[in-house]
Amino acid sequence: MSVSEGALGKQERAAGIQFGVLGALSASHLVNDMMQSLLLSIYPLLKGEFTLGFGQLGLITLTYQLTASLLQPLIGSYTDRRPQPFAASIGMGFTLLGLVTLAFAHRYETVVAAAALIGTGSSVFHPESSRLARFASGGSHGLAQSIFQIGGNVGSALGPLIAAFIILPYGRRSIGLVALITLVAMFLMFRVALWYRHQHLLSAARRGRGEVQVALLPPRVVIRAMGILLILVFSKYFYLASLSSYYTFYLMEKFHVAPLDAQLYLFVFLFASAAGTLLGGPIGDRVGRKTVIWASILGVAPFTLALPFADLTWTCALTIVIGFVISSAFSAIVVFAQELAPKRVGLVSGLFFGLAFGFGGLGAAVLGGLADRYSIETVYRLCAYLPLLGIVTVLLPNVGRKRAPLATTLA
């Protein structure tokens, strides 16, 4: 394995998993991603107000996802050298500013600018937050990463509900009022940052005394494994873009579902994704990250291939399974990558969170163009084959080892 079970592992287990810190971090992640998901959730409203095509909606998503992706590795690399414990609060400030801009936008160009601000907030928030989750893991890196990510997934699932019951009935300007919730999360992250700064100083002192030892894999092995992981992230998030961005339109076009009901179907899918995220990490701690990645990406292919031919009831059932299974991979992928490069946790976290956003944004733009030219049903039939790329998981090296049983890990 890339990180030895010597001094570092002993220190992590001695400190114990910090559930209070992880809970606060997950709650802040929930608020951050819930606010950001409002942008995607109000697409039907924006489409009507500004008379937009699917391609223009895809450009909004691309702008958001690119700003959320390109900056993350740069910020993560910088904070590997100079940790910035208050960066998460600052990032949420960008999100707040973007939401207020979105609430009072009068032109399409202003909506795109608001999307860029929201994406920038995400790029600042995630790298340091992911590092903190690892610091607070007590050695259970998969479980800690899942607790952190479950907040974001639940927040993303709540976005459509807020859009359905608040934004759509009361208008776009109500986003400004809802966005004030971010102030609470910014305060939470400020308090957590104080703990983080203290823990980083302790960790630096231990490294100075030679208590932390890291064993690295050969560079060629690391580079090849990172490339394989990127292919897996591409297949996962390019496919998810078809659901997160266009699922409501798919339901309205194919099954003539009302907009409010379509938002509820989207919530069910996102909630299933959140549940899969929570279990993926601790299962990876027990049986190995590679096993989880293999089952999550390739294992979902039969369901994605069946989805375009299902009726409304089976479409809902299949998307629940798809969301649950495919979302269990990301915690395992992030921790797997961190174990490949344990001295570059910020860079690795920023890279993979950033590429998740980037691939999702690219997918939204490309698939939006295809939907305009052909149909949304055609898009879903094409995307159904993407999870078959999960076959490349067999090329990953065996990193890490099996840990305690799952029941013990969760306890």
FIKE-493291 format. One record per residue (C-alpha): residue number from 1; residue in one letter; x, y, z. Coordinates in Angstrom, 3 decimals, padded with zeros to 6 digits. Layout:
FIKE-493291
  seq  type        xx        yy        zz
  NUM     A         X         Y         Z
...
//
This chain:
FIKE-493291
  seq  type        xx        yy        zz
    1     M   000.000   000.000   000.000
    2     S   001.163   003.593  -000.535
    3     V   000.759   004.789   003.038
    4     S   002.462   002.590   005.572
    5     E   000.612   001.215   008.561
    6     G   003.456   002.482   010.770
    7     A   003.610   005.753   012.615
    8     L   000.993   007.539   010.518
    9     G  -001.632   004.856   010.967
   10     K  -000.934   004.654   014.711
   11     Q  -001.327   008.420   015.080
   12     E  -004.614   008.413   013.149
   13     R  -006.064   005.566   015.213
   14     A  -004.815   007.115   018.450
   15     A  -006.600   010.368   017.641
   16     G  -009.770   008.453   016.714
   17     I  -012.299   009.432   014.117
   18     Q  -013.606   012.923   014.900
   19     F  -017.331   012.541   014.302
   20     G  -018.085   016.029   015.604
   21     V  -015.724   017.618   013.098
   22     L  -016.956   015.381   010.283
   23     G  -020.569   016.169   011.192
   24     A  -019.951   019.910   011.018
   25     L  -018.032   019.483   007.785
   26     S  -020.777   017.341   006.264
   27     A  -023.454   019.846   007.315
   28     S  -021.520   022.679   005.681
   29     H  -021.069   020.537   002.563
   30     L  -024.829   019.946   002.572
   31     V  -025.574   023.677   002.605
   32     N  -022.882   024.454   000.033
   33     D  -024.046   021.845  -002.495
   34     M  -027.728   022.503  -001.804
   35     M  -027.220   026.148  -002.714
   36     Q  -025.239   025.213  -005.799
   37     S  -027.783   022.645  -006.958
   38     L  -030.412   025.380  -007.118
   39     L  -028.825   026.512  -010.371
   40     L  -029.549   023.186  -012.090
   41     S  -032.908   022.781  -010.358
   42     I  -034.384   026.003  -011.743
   43     Y  -033.524   025.241  -015.376
   44     P  -037.231   024.971  -016.336
   45     L  -037.765   028.443  -014.828
   46     L  -034.731   029.929  -016.587
   47     K  -035.690   028.255  -019.859
   48     G  -039.089   029.936  -019.775
   49     E  -038.012   033.367  -018.519
   50     F  -035.099   033.832  -020.925
   51     T  -036.422   031.649  -023.805
   52     L  -033.391   029.360  -023.760
   53     G  -032.614   026.252  -025.771
   54     F  -031.027   023.117  -024.345
   55     G  -027.688   024.218  -025.778
   56     Q  -027.849   027.509  -023.836
   57     L  -028.746   025.631  -020.667
   58     G  -025.785   023.359  -021.316
   59     L  -023.526   026.435  -021.642
   60     I  -024.672   027.635  -018.200
   61     T  -023.789   024.235  -016.752
   62     L  -020.469   024.197  -018.615
   63     T  -019.541   027.635  -017.218
   64     Y  -020.408   026.533  -013.699
   65     Q  -018.628   023.205  -013.985
   66     L  -015.473   024.594  -015.619
   67     T  -014.977   027.258  -012.941
   68     A  -015.712   024.568  -010.371
   69     S  -013.150   022.223  -011.926
   70     L  -010.194   024.141  -013.364
   71     L  -009.392   026.014  -010.153
   72     Q  -009.638   023.058  -007.771
   73     P  -006.314   021.328  -008.600
   74     L  -004.498   024.678  -008.484
   75     I  -005.980   025.527  -005.100
   76     G  -005.304   022.013  -003.802
   77     S  -001.676   022.146  -004.954
   78     Y  -001.199   025.530  -003.300
   79     T  -002.726   024.431   000.001
   80     D  -000.520   021.328   000.048
   81     R   002.337   023.799   000.551
   82     R   000.466   026.549   002.408
   83     P  -002.701   025.250   004.112
   84     Q  -005.558   027.767   004.201
   85     P  -007.946   026.579   006.933
   86     F  -010.453   029.389   006.308
   87     A  -010.675   028.812   002.549
   88     A  -013.937   026.856   002.811
   89     S  -015.742   029.812   004.408
   90     I  -014.400   032.127   001.708
   91     G  -015.549   029.722  -000.989
   92     M  -019.074   029.694   000.390
   93     G  -018.984   033.500   000.269
   94     F  -018.483   033.251  -003.507
   95     T  -021.455   030.894  -003.694
   96     L  -023.603   033.363  -001.752
   97     L  -022.613   036.193  -004.101
   98     G  -023.384   034.039  -007.142
   99     L  -026.841   033.117  -005.863
  100     V  -027.744   036.741  -005.156
  101     T  -026.587   037.639  -008.679
  102     L  -028.716   034.804  -010.082
  103     A  -031.765   035.971  -008.134
  104     F  -031.686   039.479  -009.635
  105     A  -030.297   038.739  -013.124
  106     H  -032.107   040.419  -016.020
  107     R  -030.031   039.037  -018.903
  108     Y  -028.771   035.628  -019.968
  109     E  -025.160   036.861  -019.740
  110     T  -025.704   037.757  -016.064
  111     V  -027.002   034.254  -015.396
  112     V  -023.796   032.857  -016.931
  113     A  -021.719   035.195  -014.722
  114     A  -023.658   034.023  -011.654
  115     A  -022.902   030.421  -012.640
  116     A  -019.186   031.306  -012.790
  117     L  -019.295   032.764  -009.250
  118     I  -021.100   029.696  -007.918
  119     G  -018.527   027.431  -009.578
  120     T  -015.664   029.439  -008.092
  121     G  -017.161   028.972  -004.641
  122     S  -017.194   025.229  -005.175
  123     S  -013.578   025.163  -006.362
  124     V  -012.416   026.935  -003.207
  125     F  -014.587   024.908  -000.817
  126     H  -013.846   021.308  -001.780
  127     P  -010.038   020.743  -001.692
  128     E  -009.490   021.937   001.881
  129     S  -012.711   020.326   003.087
  130     S  -011.654   016.977   001.672
  131     R  -008.253   017.337   003.344
  132     L  -009.981   018.024   006.651
  133     A  -012.092   014.889   006.250
  134     R  -008.892   012.851   005.927
  135     F  -007.366   014.573   008.971
  136     A  -010.437   013.721   011.030
  137     S  -010.688   010.117   009.772
  138     G  -008.885   008.307   012.574
  139     G  -007.517   006.006   009.853
  140     S  -010.970   005.136   008.428
  141     H  -010.405   007.197   005.314
  142     G  -013.274   005.751   003.283
  143     L  -015.819   006.231   006.065
  144     A  -014.662   009.809   006.677
  145     Q  -014.788   010.638   002.978
  146     S  -018.295   009.166   002.750
  147     I  -019.532   011.200   005.719
  148     F  -018.119   014.316   004.083
  149     Q  -019.622   013.507   000.688
  150     I  -023.031   012.450   002.009
  151     G  -023.604   016.041   003.054
  152     G  -022.994   017.231  -000.485
  153     N  -025.212   014.548  -001.993
  154     V  -028.085   015.207   000.411
  155     G  -027.715   018.913  -000.294
  156     S  -027.869   018.253  -004.025
  157     A  -030.990   016.153  -003.462
  158     L  -032.667   018.921  -001.459
  159     G  -032.058   021.488  -004.200
  160     P  -034.930   020.272  -006.408
  161     L  -037.302   020.301  -003.415
  162     I  -036.418   023.916  -002.639
  163     A  -036.887   024.732  -006.304
  164     A  -040.251   022.951  -006.407
  165     F  -041.764   024.328  -003.210
  166     I  -040.100   027.751  -002.857
  167     I  -038.406   029.036  -006.025
  168     L  -041.010   027.983  -008.606
  169     P  -044.057   029.233  -006.596
  170     Y  -042.485   032.490  -005.338
  171     G  -040.224   033.398  -008.233
  172     R  -036.519   033.591  -008.940
  173     R  -035.863   036.436  -006.492
  174     S  -036.676   034.125  -003.575
  175     I  -033.257   032.532  -004.238
  176     G  -031.674   035.556  -002.538
  177     L  -033.564   034.843   000.673
  178     V  -032.845   031.099   000.603
  179     A  -029.143   031.835   000.006
  180     L  -028.844   033.419   003.465
  181     I  -028.636   029.884   004.899
  182     T  -025.025   029.874   003.700
  183     L  -024.149   032.329   006.469
  184     V  -024.824   029.608   009.050
  185     A  -022.567   027.150   007.221
  186     M  -019.841   029.796   006.854
  187     F  -019.850   030.220   010.629
  188     L  -019.654   026.442   011.114
  189     M  -016.660   026.210   008.782
  190     F  -014.965   029.090   010.601
  191     R  -015.181   027.143   013.865
  192     V  -013.975   023.942   012.210
  193     A  -011.085   025.847   010.611
  194     L  -009.741   026.682   014.075
  195     W  -009.566   022.944   014.873
  196     Y  -008.032   022.251   011.474
  197     R  -005.288   024.833   011.960
  198     H  -004.369   023.307   015.312
  199     Q  -004.313   019.768   013.863
  200     H  -002.129   020.838   010.949
  201     L   000.421   022.377   013.312
  202     L   000.532   019.132   015.301
  203     S   000.953   017.113   012.102
  204     A   003.767   019.393   010.923
  205     A   005.539   018.944   014.241
  206     R   005.284   015.153   013.973
  207     R   006.704   015.212   010.464
  208     G   009.554   017.331   011.764
  209     R   010.345   014.668   014.384
  210     G   010.227   011.938   011.715
  211     E   007.139   010.263   013.184
  212     V   005.297   010.112   009.856
  213     Q   006.652   007.769   007.223
  214     V   005.267   007.459   003.725
  215     A   006.106   004.757   001.208
  216     L   005.436   005.743  -002.393
  217     L   004.660   003.574  -005.410
  218     P   006.851   003.948  -008.530
  219     P   005.899   007.088  -010.509
  220     R   004.943   005.138  -013.641
  221     V   002.512   003.016  -011.623
  222     V   000.977   006.107  -010.031
  223     I   000.594   007.911  -013.372
  224     R  -001.015   004.900  -015.044
  225     A  -003.392   004.364  -012.123
  226     M  -004.354   008.050  -012.075
  227     G  -005.150   007.850  -015.792
  228     I  -007.396   004.845  -015.229
  229     L  -009.186   006.607  -012.378
  230     L  -009.782   009.611  -014.632
  231     I  -011.412   007.359  -017.246
  232     L  -013.704   006.013  -014.529
  233     V  -014.592   009.507  -013.309
  234     F  -015.335   010.495  -016.920
  235     S  -017.710   007.573  -017.456
  236     K  -019.470   008.177  -014.140
  237     Y  -019.994   011.932  -014.389
  238     F  -020.632   012.152  -018.111
  239     Y  -023.456   009.676  -017.581
  240     L  -024.721   011.439  -014.439
  241     A  -024.881   014.705  -016.419
  242     S  -027.684   013.177  -018.466
  243     L  -029.713   012.629  -015.307
  244     S  -028.845   015.636  -013.143
  245     S  -029.277   018.170  -015.963
  246     Y  -031.982   016.686  -018.199
  247     Y  -033.909   014.082  -016.211
  248     T  -036.835   016.454  -015.566
  249     F  -037.078   017.308  -019.280
  250     Y  -036.846   013.604  -020.173
  251     L  -039.785   012.815  -017.919
  252     M  -041.843   015.757  -019.179
  253     E  -041.143   014.992  -022.845
  254     K  -041.494   011.202  -022.837
  255     F  -044.135   010.669  -020.122
  256     H  -045.795   014.138  -020.032
  257     V  -045.016   014.499  -016.312
  258     A  -045.858   017.864  -014.701
  259     P  -042.827   020.072  -013.787
  260     L  -043.474   019.754  -010.041
  261     D  -043.737   015.946  -010.247
  262     A  -040.575   015.843  -012.379
  263     Q  -038.694   017.703  -009.630
  264     L  -039.873   015.103  -007.106
  265     Y  -038.630   012.273  -009.348
  266     L  -035.270   014.068  -009.556
  267     F  -035.186   014.311  -005.755
  268     V  -035.758   010.547  -005.459
  269     F  -032.856   009.868  -007.811
  270     L  -030.539   012.285  -005.969
  271     F  -031.537   010.859  -002.583
  272     A  -030.661   007.346  -003.799
  273     S  -027.308   008.735  -004.943
  274     A  -026.707   010.143  -001.474
  275     A  -027.405   006.758   000.131
  276     G  -024.935   005.072  -002.218
  277     T  -022.274   007.627  -001.356
  278     L  -022.657   006.960   002.373
  279     L  -022.100   003.209   002.031
  280     G  -019.362   003.258  -000.608
  281     G  -016.631   004.532   001.711
  282     P  -016.999   002.134   004.673
  283     I  -017.504  -000.832   002.349
  284     G  -014.269   000.175   000.627
  285     D  -012.535   000.253   004.031
  286     R  -013.623  -003.345   004.527
  287     V  -013.354  -005.082   001.153
  288     G  -010.992  -002.766  -000.711
  289     R  -011.506   000.320  -002.858
  290     K  -010.861  -001.514  -006.139
  291     T  -013.735  -003.925  -005.497
  292     V  -016.146  -001.073  -004.815
  293     I  -015.053   000.819  -007.941
  294     W  -015.429  -002.303  -010.069
  295     A  -018.930  -003.095  -008.807
  296     S  -020.115   000.508  -008.912
  297     I  -019.126   001.548  -012.440
  298     L  -019.384  -001.665  -014.461
  299     G  -022.104  -003.128  -012.243
  300     V  -024.555  -000.356  -013.102
  301     A  -024.346  -000.961  -016.880
  302     P  -027.290  -003.429  -017.130
  303     F  -029.576  -000.855  -015.507
  304     T  -028.445   002.061  -017.679
  305     L  -028.894  -000.055  -020.804
  306     A  -032.482  -000.904  -019.768
  307     L  -033.482   002.652  -018.785
  308     P  -034.308   004.085  -022.271
  309     F  -036.836   001.289  -022.880
  310     A  -038.652   001.455  -019.518
  311     D  -042.084   002.912  -018.727
  312     L  -042.520   005.615  -016.076
  313     T  -042.705   003.224  -013.099
  314     W  -039.648   001.266  -014.174
  315     T  -037.812   004.471  -015.067
  316     C  -038.192   005.653  -011.470
  317     A  -037.130   002.248  -010.124
  318     L  -034.113   001.992  -012.428
  319     T  -032.882   005.509  -011.644
  320     I  -033.017   004.680  -007.927
  321     V  -030.773   001.658  -008.511
  322     I  -028.507   003.608  -010.867
  323     G  -028.116   006.496  -008.438
  324     F  -027.404   004.190  -005.498
  325     V  -024.899   001.938  -007.273
  326     I  -022.942   004.427  -009.361
  327     S  -022.570   006.958  -006.531
  328     S  -020.866   004.461  -004.244
  329     A  -017.706   004.731  -006.349
  330     F  -016.581   008.300  -005.804
  331     S  -015.492   008.009  -002.156
  332     A  -013.472   004.923  -003.095
  333     I  -011.945   006.698  -006.111
  334     V  -010.879   009.764  -004.098
  335     V  -009.359   007.736  -001.260
  336     F  -007.690   005.374  -003.760
  337     A  -006.079   008.398  -005.439
  338     Q  -005.024   009.857  -002.076
  339     E  -003.323   006.576  -001.238
  340     L  -001.472   006.718  -004.555
  341     A  -000.110   010.198  -003.718
  342     P  -000.279   010.616   000.081
  343     K   001.935   013.723   000.042
  344     R  -000.399   015.529  -002.345
  345     V  -003.793   015.139  -000.669
  346     G  -004.933   018.663  -001.570
  347     L  -003.856   018.373  -005.203
  348     V  -005.433   014.931  -005.603
  349     S  -008.690   015.988  -003.919
  350     G  -008.889   019.144  -006.004
  351     L  -008.091   017.228  -009.185
  352     F  -010.780   014.604  -008.746
  353     F  -013.485   016.896  -007.385
  354     G  -012.604   019.350  -010.131
  355     L  -012.715   016.756  -012.887
  356     A  -016.012   015.455  -011.532
  357     F  -017.459   018.945  -012.051
  358     G  -015.620   019.425  -015.342
  359     F  -016.744   016.163  -016.910
  360     G  -020.263   016.836  -015.685
  361     G  -020.225   020.291  -017.262
  362     L  -018.772   019.034  -020.523
  363     G  -021.357   016.280  -020.559
  364     A  -024.192   018.758  -019.952
  365     A  -023.037   020.969  -022.841
  366     V  -022.474   018.113  -025.296
  367     L  -025.657   016.289  -024.352
  368     G  -027.674   019.518  -024.473
  369     G  -026.516   020.083  -028.035
  370     L  -027.424   016.521  -028.973
  371     A  -030.844   016.932  -027.361
  372     D  -031.486   020.073  -029.403
  373     R  -030.427   018.385  -032.635
  374     Y  -032.012   014.974  -032.073
  375     S  -033.990   014.284  -028.882
  376     I  -033.487   013.661  -025.172
  377     E  -034.421   010.007  -025.675
  378     T  -031.527   009.673  -028.134
  379     V  -029.199   011.130  -025.524
  380     Y  -030.240   008.525  -022.958
  381     R  -029.771   005.679  -025.419
  382     L  -026.228   006.843  -026.229
  383     C  -025.214   007.455  -022.605
  384     A  -026.395   003.998  -021.545
  385     Y  -023.117   002.496  -022.800
  386     L  -020.775   004.766  -020.794
  387     P  -020.628   002.573  -017.642
  388     L  -019.105  -000.220  -019.764
  389     L  -015.842   001.760  -019.463
  390     G  -015.725   000.383  -015.925
  391     I  -013.930  -002.639  -017.385
  392     V  -010.641  -000.678  -017.145
  393     T  -010.810  -001.062  -013.336
  394     V  -009.030  -004.401  -013.808
  395     L  -005.863  -002.432  -014.673
  396     L  -005.702  -000.647  -011.305
  397     P  -002.947  -001.712  -008.886
  398     N  -003.870  -003.290  -005.580
  399     V  -003.505  -000.406  -003.117
  400     G  -004.381  -000.637   000.567
  401     R  -005.554  -003.625   002.530
  402     K  -008.757  -004.914   004.022
  403     R  -009.719  -003.321   007.303
  404     A  -012.136  -004.109   010.108
  405     P  -015.568  -005.606   009.362
  406     L  -018.170  -003.145   008.132
  407     A  -020.277  -003.289   011.286
  408     T  -017.217  -002.385   013.372
  409     T  -016.291   000.434   010.990
  410     L  -019.773   001.969   011.160
  411     A  -019.864   001.571   014.937
//
